[in-house]
Amino acid sequence: MVQTTVIPEKANLDMSVLLPDNYVGRQVHVLFYTDNEVNNTTVSVTPKKKPSDFFGTVSLEEGEKFQEYIAQSRKEWDKPKLLADEYREAASENIERSKEFAPIDLDDWDNKY
């Protein structure tokens, strides 16, 4: 952004502006306004609300339902993790069981069976 302040000495102001290279070929906005115009157009800003400003806007029953909903939602977030833990545990049990059925050494077959 390029900004400058000019005080014209006559109504017919002829001016040029040196633009950065990355502005060339792009749409550029040019504004003319006086400081008084800016001061007269103030924006109404509402103050930031505190949590205490919302006291009483939700009934106790609605609040409890909302808290239950939040608790349920959090449990659902944890479900994939719990399922992954269960799958991991089942996989390790299967690995241990598969060791019982490891390939038999055929050279040792006669000695065992």
C-alpha angles and dihedrals in degrees: 000000000000120000132176138165121229131186106203116216094198137021093251101068116181112190140160129205127209106223128198115256093250090061093061112109093012131106109264124191119222118195130189119193138137127241089248091058091054094047092050093054102063119166118232108236118195115217118252111265123237123222089250089062088069096053110132097013091110122045120239091249092051090048092052091049090050092050090050090050091051092049091050091048091052091051089053090051088056094048096085090051092048091048091049090051090050092049091048091051092047091048092052090049090051091050090053091048092048090058087068088061097046115149113282120239103241092208088060094044096097093049094053103035 
